[in-house]
């Protein structure tokens, strides 16, 4: 849990997996969330000044299917 309340909520998306990577940036440290959806997309979100922003979205599979597993490689 990041907080006691949802930090990212979207009406039209059903999330299936989440992984969080803590990164150092130019102006401080950030938690970057990688979120898998039930239709095969991966969203990348970051919290900036207390507001979550989806900064990238990738369609992972040619046909819609849920993201069932995610694994981060912090070296890459």
HELIX and SHEET records of a PDB file:
SHEET    1   A 4 UNK A  15  UNK A  25  0                                        
SHEET    2   A 4 UNK A  28  UNK A  37 -1                                        
SHEET    3   A 4 UNK A  41  UNK A  48 -1                                        
SHEET    4   A 4 UNK A  51  UNK A  59 -1                                        
END                                                                             
